[in-house]
Amino acid sequence: MLDKDRVLQYLLDFQEKDLPELINRELAVPVKREYIISIIGPRRGGKTFYFYQLIKGLPRENVIYIDFEHPVFDGFEAKDIGDVLKLHREAIGEPEYIFLDEVQNLPKWEKAVRYLHDEGYHVFVTGSSSKLLSKEIATSLRGRALKYTLLPFSFREFLRARGFTQRKYLSSKREAEIKALLGEYLAWGGFPRVVLENEEEIKEKLLTEYLDMIVYKDIVERYNIRNLHVVKLLIRSLMRSFSKEFSVHGFYNSLKSRSIKVSKGILYEYLSYMEDAMSVFLLKKFSYSIKTSELSIPKVYPVDMGLARVFSFTSDIGRLMELAVFLELKRREKGVYYYKDQKEVDFVVTERERPVELIQVTYARDTDDVRPREIDAIETAGEKINVEQKTVITWDYEDEKSGIRFIPLWKWLVERI
């Protein structure tokens, strides 16, 4: 049952709350009554603070903000939303904007959201369950909702958080500074609190806690999983395999050799749950055959470089560069695959499922560091799937020759596309 006194106090407290100083995010969403705005992203990736960013530009008395992980909303049901509106109306005034944070924690949340939208409110929701929100948006909220993804800080946002002002032209000193910051970004990732923390020991603890939270709250608790040991082994294996192909069959055989009994079907389910919780992305191989692509062994990419660090600290900067490029392509909402046919290309960028660009990532400081096999792979792939635009992202080498653009990673990451 709704505790009206506690809920009213919560609403009044929010009216008086000083919102924190914010690093403005680059995600742009429309503030229109016609659409429910749905923002998905991993835990601690900045969704709540993005809500604050939107709320700061609105009259506070017209805003209701509900955090469904706050204890005052334990046992809250969709039908209770009407009482919240009434409480706000009587004590504060007529609300206009409704922000629902971590809405997947509310049973039958889509009913409450649909009701609010039908009543003419501006409705915004966040969630850390990509499939849950996508399913309801595609069914009961079809045509009413627009979905956006908010990942941890991009490199541009990271620079802003660190007080580095971007300019079109950089002195050699400033260029050295931005490369040093890129090294830090690759090592620790873009989770906002981690970026703003100075002590490495605390950074490590935060990242470990984030991964534990994803495993326990978004996977084990949400799906009532009992075999926690296998879940932990799977997440460890995924993080250690980042930027590489990951075979469930191979992992199953590894467990079998250690006398750990679990079916392949269960492992595929667990992997699906980890995707849903936005801890990892699985990248399919490019093929004009949908069936071939779907049945391919995927490459695995964590949602942030920092999570990869928890289980697999590595000096392989090339893999970290590849992960950073993949995540930036996701932020730019590109269709992405990898290419493999005797030779491999890191990314095939698509538009409407047609390949438009090939991207190879390599830790190259000058032309001598660019390996001929990498160039041969991108040229061969370009001929086979008919792609003219080819990009090689390097550490420090910049040029354009033979139809291939070579660009340093830091420059590519700060480009505005």
C-alpha positions as CSV (number, residue, x, y, z in Angstrom):
1,M,0.0,0.0,0.0
2,L,1.2,3.5,-0.9
3,D,2.5,5.4,2.2
4,K,1.1,8.8,1.1
5,D,2.9,10.8,3.9
6,R,6.3,9.4,2.9
7,V,5.7,9.9,-0.8
8,L,4.5,13.5,-0.2
9,Q,7.7,14.2,1.8
10,Y,9.8,12.7,-1.0
11,L,8.0,15.0,-3.5
12,L,8.6,18.1,-1.3
13,D,12.2,17.1,-0.7
14,F,12.9,17.0,-4.4
15,Q,11.4,20.5,-4.8
16,E,14.0,21.8,-2.4
17,K,16.9,19.6,-3.5
18,D,20.0,21.4,-4.9
19,L,20.8,19.5,-8.1
20,P,24.6,18.8,-8.4
21,E,26.9,20.5,-10.8
22,L,26.8,18.5,-14.0
23,I,29.0,17.6,-17.0
24,N,26.6,18.3,-19.8
25,R,26.1,15.2,-21.9
26,E,25.9,15.3,-25.7
27,L,22.8,13.2,-26.0
28,A,20.0,15.4,-27.3
29,V,16.3,14.4,-26.8
30,P,13.2,16.2,-27.8
31,V,10.9,17.6,-25.1
32,K,7.6,17.0,-26.8
33,R,4.3,15.8,-25.5
34,E,3.8,13.6,-28.5
35,Y,6.5,11.1,-27.5
36,I,7.5,9.2,-24.4
37,I,11.3,9.5,-24.1
38,S,13.0,6.3,-23.1
39,I,16.7,6.3,-22.1
40,I,18.5,3.1,-21.6
41,G,22.0,2.5,-20.4
42,P,24.2,0.6,-17.9
43,R,24.0,1.3,-14.2
44,R,26.1,4.2,-13.1
45,G,26.5,5.4,-16.7
46,G,24.9,8.8,-16.0
47,K,21.1,8.3,-16.7
48,T,20.0,10.0,-13.4
49,F,22.3,12.9,-13.9
50,Y,21.1,13.3,-17.4
51,F,17.6,13.6,-16.0
52,Y,18.9,16.3,-13.7
53,Q,20.4,18.0,-16.8
54,L,17.0,18.1,-18.4
55,I,15.2,19.1,-15.2
56,K,17.5,22.1,-14.6
57,G,16.0,23.7,-17.7
58,L,12.4,23.3,-16.4
59,P,10.3,25.0,-13.7
60,R,10.9,22.8,-10.7
61,E,7.3,23.0,-9.5
62,N,6.1,21.4,-12.7
63,V,8.4,18.4,-12.3
64,I,7.8,15.0,-10.7
65,Y,10.9,12.9,-10.4
66,I,10.5,9.3,-9.1
67,D,13.5,7.0,-8.5
68,F,12.1,3.5,-8.4
69,E,15.1,2.3,-6.5
70,H,14.3,4.6,-3.6
71,P,12.9,2.7,-0.6
72,V,9.8,4.9,-0.4
73,F,8.6,3.3,-3.6
74,D,8.9,-0.3,-2.4
75,G,5.7,-2.1,-3.3
76,F,4.6,0.7,-5.6
77,E,2.2,-0.4,-8.3
78,A,1.3,1.2,-11.6
79,K,-2.2,2.1,-10.3
80,D,-0.6,4.3,-7.6
81,I,0.7,6.8,-10.1
82,G,-2.7,8.6,-9.9
83,D,-2.2,9.2,-6.1
84,V,1.3,10.6,-6.7
85,L,-0.2,13.1,-9.2
86,K,-2.9,14.1,-6.7
87,L,-0.4,14.6,-3.9
88,H,1.8,16.8,-6.1
89,R,-1.2,18.7,-7.4
90,E,-2.5,19.5,-3.9
91,A,0.8,20.3,-2.2
92,I,2.9,21.8,-5.0
93,G,0.9,22.5,-8.2
94,E,-0.1,20.9,-11.4
95,P,2.8,18.8,-12.8
96,E,3.7,18.9,-16.4
97,Y,6.9,16.8,-16.7
98,I,7.2,13.3,-15.2
99,F,10.6,11.6,-14.9
100,L,10.6,7.9,-14.0
101,D,14.1,6.5,-13.1
102,E,14.9,2.8,-13.4
103,V,11.3,2.2,-14.4
104,Q,11.8,-1.6,-15.0
105,N,11.6,-2.0,-11.2
106,L,7.9,-1.0,-11.4
107,P,5.7,-4.0,-12.2
108,K,3.6,-3.4,-15.3
109,W,5.3,0.0,-15.7
110,E,4.1,0.4,-19.2
111,K,0.5,0.9,-17.9
112,A,1.5,3.8,-15.8
113,V,3.6,5.3,-18.6
114,R,0.8,4.9,-21.1
115,Y,-1.7,6.5,-18.7
116,L,0.5,9.5,-18.1
117,H,1.1,10.0,-21.8
118,D,-2.6,9.7,-22.6
119,E,-3.3,12.4,-19.9
120,G,-1.0,14.8,-21.8
121,Y,2.1,14.8,-19.5
122,H,5.7,15.0,-20.8
123,V,7.0,11.5,-19.8
124,F,10.7,10.5,-19.5
125,V,11.8,7.0,-18.4
126,T,15.2,5.4,-17.8
127,G,16.1,1.8,-17.5
128,S,19.1,-0.6,-17.3
129,S,17.3,-3.4,-19.1
130,S,17.5,-2.9,-22.9
131,K,15.3,-5.8,-23.9
132,L,12.6,-5.1,-21.3
133,L,12.2,-1.5,-22.4
134,S,12.5,-2.3,-26.1
135,K,9.9,-5.1,-25.8
136,E,7.2,-2.7,-24.3
137,I,8.1,0.1,-26.7
138,A,7.6,-2.3,-29.6
139,T,4.3,-3.6,-28.3
140,S,2.1,-1.6,-25.9
141,L,3.9,1.7,-26.4
142,R,4.4,1.3,-30.2
143,G,4.4,4.7,-32.0
144,R,4.4,6.6,-28.7
145,A,8.0,6.2,-27.5
146,L,11.4,7.2,-28.8
147,K,14.3,5.2,-27.5
148,Y,17.8,6.6,-26.8
149,T,21.0,5.0,-25.4
150,L,23.2,6.7,-22.9
151,L,26.6,5.1,-22.4
152,P,29.4,6.3,-20.0
153,F,31.3,9.4,-21.0
154,S,32.6,9.7,-24.6
155,F,36.1,11.0,-24.9
156,R,34.8,14.4,-25.7
157,E,32.7,14.4,-22.5
158,F,35.7,12.9,-20.6
159,L,37.9,15.9,-21.8
160,R,35.2,18.3,-20.7
161,A,35.0,16.6,-17.2
162,R,38.8,17.0,-16.9
163,G,38.7,20.7,-17.9
164,F,40.4,20.2,-21.2
165,T,39.1,22.7,-23.8
166,Q,39.0,21.4,-27.3
167,R,40.4,23.7,-30.0
168,K,40.7,23.2,-33.8
169,Y,44.4,23.6,-33.7
170,L,46.7,22.4,-30.9
171,S,50.2,23.2,-29.9
172,S,52.6,20.3,-29.4
173,K,52.2,20.7,-25.7
174,R,48.4,20.5,-25.9
175,E,48.6,17.6,-28.2
176,A,50.8,15.7,-25.8
177,E,48.3,16.5,-23.0
178,I,45.3,15.2,-25.0
179,K,47.2,11.9,-25.8
180,A,48.1,11.5,-22.1
181,L,44.4,12.0,-21.3
182,L,43.5,9.4,-24.0
183,G,45.8,6.9,-22.3
184,E,43.9,7.5,-19.0
185,Y,40.6,7.2,-20.7
186,L,41.6,3.9,-22.3
187,A,42.9,2.6,-18.9
188,W,39.9,3.6,-16.7
189,G,37.0,4.2,-19.0
190,G,34.2,6.8,-18.9
191,F,31.9,6.0,-15.9
192,P,31.3,9.5,-14.5
193,R,32.3,8.9,-10.9
194,V,35.4,7.0,-11.9
195,V,36.4,9.9,-14.2
196,L,36.0,12.5,-11.5
197,E,37.8,10.4,-8.8
198,N,41.5,11.0,-8.4
199,E,42.7,8.1,-6.3
200,E,43.4,4.9,-8.3
201,E,42.5,2.6,-5.4
202,I,39.0,4.1,-5.2
203,K,38.6,3.9,-9.0
204,E,39.4,0.2,-8.8
205,K,36.8,-0.3,-6.0
206,L,34.1,1.7,-7.9
207,L,34.6,-0.4,-11.1
208,T,34.5,-3.7,-9.1
209,E,31.3,-2.5,-7.3
210,Y,29.7,-1.5,-10.6
211,L,30.3,-4.9,-12.1
212,D,29.0,-6.6,-9.0
213,M,25.9,-4.5,-9.1
214,I,25.3,-5.4,-12.7
215,V,25.8,-9.1,-12.0
216,Y,23.6,-9.3,-8.8
217,K,20.9,-6.7,-9.4
218,D,20.4,-6.9,-13.1
219,I,21.1,-10.5,-13.8
220,V,21.0,-12.7,-10.6
221,E,18.1,-11.0,-8.9
222,R,16.1,-10.0,-12.0
223,Y,16.1,-13.5,-13.4
224,N,16.3,-15.4,-10.1
225,I,19.5,-17.3,-11.1
226,R,20.8,-19.8,-8.6
227,N,24.0,-20.9,-10.4
228,L,25.9,-17.8,-9.3
229,H,29.3,-19.5,-9.8
230,V,28.7,-20.1,-13.5
231,V,27.5,-16.5,-14.0
232,K,30.7,-15.2,-12.4
233,L,32.9,-17.4,-14.5
234,L,31.0,-16.3,-17.6
235,I,31.4,-12.6,-16.9
236,R,35.1,-13.1,-16.2
237,S,35.6,-15.0,-19.4
238,L,33.7,-12.3,-21.4
239,M,35.8,-9.5,-19.9
240,R,39.0,-11.3,-20.6
241,S,37.9,-12.0,-24.2
242,F,37.1,-8.3,-25.0
243,S,37.6,-7.3,-28.6
244,K,37.9,-11.0,-29.5
245,E,35.5,-13.7,-30.7
246,F,33.6,-15.5,-27.9
247,S,32.3,-19.0,-28.4
248,V,29.6,-20.3,-26.0
249,H,30.5,-23.8,-27.2
250,G,34.2,-23.2,-26.3
251,F,33.2,-21.9,-22.9
252,Y,30.9,-24.8,-22.4
253,N,33.8,-27.2,-23.1
254,S,36.1,-25.3,-20.8
255,L,33.5,-25.7,-17.9
256,K,33.1,-29.4,-18.8
257,S,36.8,-30.0,-18.6
258,R,36.6,-28.6,-15.0
259,S,33.7,-30.9,-14.1
260,I,31.3,-27.9,-13.9
261,K,27.9,-29.1,-15.2
262,V,25.6,-26.7,-17.0
263,S,23.8,-26.9,-20.3
264,K,24.7,-24.9,-23.4
265,G,21.1,-23.6,-23.5
266,I,21.5,-22.1,-20.0
267,L,24.8,-20.5,-21.0
268,Y,23.1,-18.8,-24.0
269,E,20.4,-17.6,-21.6
270,Y,23.0,-16.1,-19.2
271,L,24.8,-14.4,-22.1
272,S,21.5,-12.9,-23.2
273,Y,20.9,-11.6,-19.7
274,M,24.3,-9.9,-19.7
275,E,23.5,-8.3,-23.0
276,D,20.2,-7.1,-21.6
277,A,21.9,-5.6,-18.6
278,M,24.1,-3.7,-20.9
279,S,27.3,-5.1,-19.5
280,V,28.5,-6.3,-22.9
281,F,27.7,-6.0,-26.5
282,L,28.0,-8.9,-29.0
283,L,29.1,-8.0,-32.5
284,K,28.1,-10.2,-35.4
285,K,30.1,-11.0,-38.5
286,F,29.1,-9.1,-41.6
287,S,27.3,-11.1,-44.3
288,Y,24.7,-10.3,-46.9
289,S,23.0,-13.5,-45.6
290,I,21.1,-12.6,-42.4
291,K,21.2,-16.3,-41.3
292,T,25.0,-16.5,-41.8
293,S,25.5,-13.3,-39.8
294,E,23.2,-14.4,-36.9
295,L,24.9,-17.8,-36.6
296,S,28.4,-16.3,-36.6
297,I,30.6,-16.4,-33.5
298,P,30.3,-12.9,-32.1
299,K,33.1,-10.6,-30.9
300,V,32.5,-9.3,-27.3
301,Y,32.8,-5.7,-26.2
302,P,32.2,-4.5,-22.6
303,V,30.1,-1.3,-22.2
304,D,33.2,0.5,-20.9
305,M,37.0,0.1,-20.8
306,G,36.9,0.3,-17.0
307,L,34.8,-3.0,-16.8
308,A,37.4,-4.7,-19.0
309,R,40.0,-3.6,-16.5
310,V,38.4,-5.4,-13.5
311,F,39.1,-8.9,-14.8
312,S,41.6,-8.4,-17.6
313,F,44.0,-5.5,-17.0
314,T,46.1,-5.6,-20.1
315,S,48.9,-3.7,-21.7
316,D,47.5,-4.5,-25.1
317,I,46.6,-1.0,-26.0
318,G,45.5,-2.1,-29.5
319,R,42.5,-4.0,-28.0
320,L,41.6,-1.1,-25.8
321,M,41.7,1.3,-28.8
322,E,39.4,-1.1,-30.7
323,L,37.0,-1.2,-27.8
324,A,37.0,2.6,-27.6
325,V,36.2,2.8,-31.3
326,F,33.4,0.3,-31.1
327,L,31.7,2.2,-28.2
328,E,32.0,5.5,-30.1
329,L,30.4,3.9,-33.1
330,K,27.5,2.8,-30.8
331,R,27.2,6.4,-29.5
332,R,27.0,7.6,-33.1
333,E,24.2,5.1,-33.6
334,K,26.0,3.3,-36.5
335,G,25.2,-0.2,-37.6
336,V,28.3,-2.2,-36.9
337,Y,29.6,-5.6,-37.8
338,Y,33.1,-7.2,-38.1
339,Y,34.5,-8.7,-41.3
340,K,36.2,-12.0,-41.5
341,D,36.9,-14.1,-44.6
342,Q,40.5,-15.4,-44.4
343,K,41.4,-11.8,-43.5
344,E,39.8,-9.7,-40.8
345,V,38.7,-6.1,-40.6
346,D,37.7,-4.7,-37.2
347,F,34.5,-3.0,-38.2
348,V,32.1,-2.8,-41.1
349,V,29.9,0.3,-40.7
350,T,26.4,0.0,-42.3
351,E,23.5,2.3,-43.2
352,R,20.2,0.6,-43.7
353,E,22.1,-2.7,-43.6
354,R,24.4,-1.7,-46.5
355,P,28.1,-1.5,-45.9
356,V,29.4,2.1,-46.2
357,E,32.8,2.2,-44.4
358,L,35.5,-0.2,-43.3
359,I,37.5,0.6,-40.1
360,Q,40.7,-1.0,-39.0
361,V,42.3,-0.1,-35.6
362,T,46.0,-0.4,-35.0
363,Y,48.5,0.9,-32.5
364,A,50.7,2.6,-35.1
365,R,52.9,5.6,-34.3
366,D,54.2,6.1,-37.8
367,T,54.0,4.5,-41.3
368,D,56.5,1.8,-40.4
369,D,54.2,0.5,-37.6
370,V,51.3,0.0,-40.0
371,R,51.4,-3.7,-40.8
372,P,51.0,-4.7,-44.4
373,R,48.5,-7.5,-43.5
374,E,46.1,-4.9,-42.0
375,I,46.2,-2.8,-45.1
376,D,45.8,-5.8,-47.3
377,A,42.8,-7.0,-45.3
378,I,40.9,-3.7,-45.6
379,E,41.7,-3.4,-49.3
380,T,40.6,-7.0,-50.0
381,A,37.4,-6.6,-47.9
382,G,36.6,-3.3,-49.7
383,E,36.8,-5.1,-53.1
384,K,34.7,-8.1,-51.9
385,I,31.8,-6.2,-50.4
386,N,32.2,-3.1,-52.5
387,V,33.1,-0.4,-50.0
388,E,35.1,2.6,-51.0
389,Q,35.4,4.5,-47.7
390,K,38.3,3.0,-45.7
391,T,39.7,4.3,-42.4
392,V,42.7,3.1,-40.4
393,I,42.6,4.5,-36.9
394,T,46.1,4.8,-35.4
395,W,47.8,6.0,-32.3
396,D,49.8,8.8,-33.9
397,Y,50.0,8.4,-37.6
398,E,48.0,10.6,-40.0
399,D,48.0,10.4,-43.8
400,E,45.8,9.6,-46.8
401,K,47.0,7.3,-49.5
402,S,45.7,4.6,-51.8
403,G,42.1,5.6,-50.9
404,I,42.7,4.9,-47.2
405,R,42.4,7.6,-44.5
406,F,44.8,7.2,-41.6
407,I,43.8,9.2,-38.5
408,P,45.0,9.2,-34.9
409,L,42.5,7.8,-32.4
410,W,42.2,11.1,-30.4
411,K,41.3,13.0,-33.5
412,W,38.7,10.5,-34.6
413,L,37.1,10.4,-31.2
414,V,36.7,14.2,-31.0
415,E,35.3,14.5,-34.5
416,R,31.7,15.8,-34.7
417,I,29.9,13.5,-37.1
